[in-house]
Amino acid sequence: MITIDVSKAIDKIDEIEPIIESVVKDALPTMKRNTPIRSGKARRNTKQSGSKLHANYKYASKLDTGYSSQSESFSKPTANFIKKEIKNRIKRKLGS
């Protein structure tokens, strides 16, 4: 007979979930800082909700693909920040 016990993995997942939400919250200033500013509407309408960041304005995708001469992308630096921080914080939390 073979038994696979995933209870420890499930406990670790429960530890990781708050880390992800915390990192996303900390990523909001990075996303806003990398968002081009003309009138301020784009930055004002960039918000965090749970584990999601929202660029809630109709021209967000246009700005993110380099339409503005001020910035090439705001999502790439934000995604890089999130990836790096999640990795670092999980390592610290789980002691890897």
Secondary structure as UniProt FT lines:
FT   HELIX           7..33
FT   HELIX           41..44
FT   STRAND          46..49
FT   TURN            50..51
FT   STRAND          52..55
FT   TURN            58..59
FT   HELIX           60..64
FT   TURN            65..66
FT   TURN            69..70
FT   HELIX           75..94
//
